[in-house]
Amino acid sequence: MADLLPLEEAQARLLALRAPLEPVAVPLVAAAGRWLASDMQARLTHPPADVSAMDGWAIRFADLPGPFREAGEAAAGGAFARELGPGEAVRIFTGAPVPKGADTIVVQEEMALADGCLVLSGAGPDAPGRHVRRRGQDVAAGAPLARAGARIAPPLLGLLAAAGHAAIPVRRRPRVALLATGSELVPPGVVPAAGQIVSSNGVMLAALAQTAGAEVRDCGIVPDDPAATSAAIRAAASGADVLVTIGGASVGVHDLVRPALLAQGGRIDFWRIALRPGKPLLAGQLGEALVLGLPGNPVSAFVCALLFLLPLLRHLGGDPEPLPRLRRGLAGADLAANGPRRTFLRARLGEEAGLPVVTPAGVQDSAMLSVLAACDALLVRPEHAPAAARGSEVWFLTY
């Protein structure tokens, strides 16, 4: 197996082929799930003034226990017009600016009207500043908010908006072209004739690529013809950041992706991985496009996409840690010894005593979409791993 590239080396070489894509500014709502392209600082102080955290009464703590004279009202979006005087209380609502001179809020449940005056009806605040959100308590103008490479989750979007940002820099979405190869293939929805099968990989891979933020262009199916394959690869690569070919990357007479890529002036960086399923994987370049040649078997294509296509798209989109994150679990069944290739077994994820349990499917055929769809995890068997009993510690990833 010396001619097969180890998985980690292949992943590293693929990601090294191109730096992350150029930054673009997008509205906040278009940035969710992407990665920041630069460090972000606050443009505004939030909150911009001392505000009330509760509905109640703004007072001077030194005037407790009262009684108080009602001096007016302060609502969110407005402010009490003058400085609060001794013995005065202002009716205030959540989010309203605290009047000048006031330093404490008495919650409305602890103040009552008696003989024309406001008096405490409860314990009242125990220290100055109760129920007041101070100016800049959340963030001050100029303060760092997030570093380049941070994943943009909804809470971060809220913080960026509050701090004065309406648009932020992210990496441009990767443009992916999908090209299926094989004279036996027909598009989904077409009833196959004798000797034909439905091309299911394109739909599956397009959906997977979109989860990484890619813009996907389906270039259809090209038959097993050298000239047609060469022309289709050239056309599909035009304007794409990543060209994904499906099938035709092995060594059979009808596997034409490699010679077609070379005929168009492309280059191959690596080919054939110490991986099961998915050994006949190809990576290279054609013009400005990276080329990823996936196997034609559906499970092989899916596993390779999880291990190579998704990390590549995340890398291009600015993710500083784009590789799949493995988790520890317990084997849900006895495991046979493994051979010289890293093996990813389709498995179901469960739980016992609060621990994840990963049970491999009984059938591991790389053409079985039904097994792939019924599972939700890949159990990883390292190269030359010995047999392991049920309950042994294993690594896995989910999909």
ABEGO torsion letter per residue (X at the ends): XAABBBAAAAAAAAAAABBBBBBBBBBAAAABGBBBABBBBBABBOBABBBBABBEBBBBAAAOAOBBBBAEBBBBGBBBABBBBBGBBBBBBBGBBBBBGBABBBBAAABBBBGGBBBBABAEBABBGBGBBBBGAABBBGBBABBBGBBBBAAAAAAAAAAGBABBBBBBBBBBBBBBBEAABBBBGBBBBBGBBBBAAAAAAAAAAAAAGBBBBBAEBBBBBAAAAAAAAAAAABGBABBBBBEGABABAABAAAAAAAAAGBBBABBEBBBOBGABBBBBBBEABBBBBBBABAAAAAAAAAAAAAAAAAAAAGBABABBBBBBBBBABBBBBBBABBBBBBBBBBBBGGBBBBBBBABABAABAAAAAABABBBBBBBGBBBBBBGBBBBBBBX
